[in-house]
């Protein structure tokens, strides 16, 4: 597939694809008779994986290290696994921190909801009195 097709299917721009090739995150594409890049569809799986690593905050240097190990092939599995395990621990710590932040936000929001409900309940007799439905106590 041509670079434009890969860009559409992967969600990356053609510029990003060329950049990823240049720095070594993507293998260089074969060229067709017109010297245009010709990608195999299997590259989409690798691009999706790179996207997951990026989303989880893996530093580019670690992504490059993983890509180099992957390219080296058999015999690098233990090092690749170790790299992913280290990253998984950083992601878990980040998830724990985000969960703690969510708890703080939920508590704060609940406080506002309780305040609004209290105000609503406190104002009810006055509003009813103003509308002539009830005499003030």
Secondary structure, DSSP 4 states (H G I P E B T S, - for coil): --HHHHHHHHS--HHHHHHHHHHTSSPPPEE-TTS-EE--TTHHHHHHHHHHHHHTT--HHHHHHHHHHHHH-TT-HHHHHHHHHHHHHHHHHHHHHHHHHHHHHHHHHHHHHHHHHHHHHHHHHHHHHHTTSS---
